[in-house]
């Protein structure tokens, strides 16, 4: 296990990478004994640095929720990260939200559902029924993932390990949700959650389609999992927080000028452009 000094050093590297938009080399390559717990400790230390700089926690994200992604990452459960207030972009129905591409290093877009909580969820025994009772509404959401740590090592071309991704806040860098429009708000009890689907278009072309069943069968399962996973750290999900339940499409690379539309059918459409 990494000592506290190394954890703080690596967290500071992530903060500099965030500030300068310059990627750092794989932590797992430089420190071959790295573990998943080390990754979470680094991620938490990075969040502490961001909070000390004035940023606020607004929620959490769950990643690697599909079985295929877990197999490729050689793990048997999802991972998770923290949402900060400067990551939030709100889209209005019928309008195109502009997102500055300079805020990212190598942005990629994923289609998800988010749960907005009206009551806390504290593990270790949270159930799906508890999640539904604590949810104010469910809403379409886009996660913008990024790589403060190189996705592929620039020397060996080897892909980074899951420990690197976890330490890098589970690759989270942004979230797009609807801006208070009732059309974007769904009652999770009255919604057939596994059959919630979306079509993702990039510059008019359909790049991805998917169903929320790809997120562990039911996106609410991940919310319960996260509440229970946070319990040993003495952490809980809080009322008012946004929790991204996990992507049900592959990530789509974005660049300046790209126009995206995520059409969730009866749940509305999110339209945004990187500028």
Secondary structure, DSSP 4 states (H G I P E B T S, - for coil): ---HHHHHHHHHHHHHHHHHT--B--HHHHSTT--HHHHHHHHHHHHHHHHHTT--EEEEEEE--SHHHHHHHT-SS-EEEEEEGGGEEEE-TTSPEEE-GGG-SS-EEEEEEEEEESS-B-SSS--HHHHHHHEEEEEEEEEEE--SB-SB-TTT-PBPPHHHHHHTGGGEEEEEEE-S-GGG-B-TTTS-GGG-EEEEEETTEEEEEEEGGGTTTSHHHHHHHHHHHHHTTT--B-TT-EEE---SS--EE--TT-EEEEE-GGG-EEEEEE-
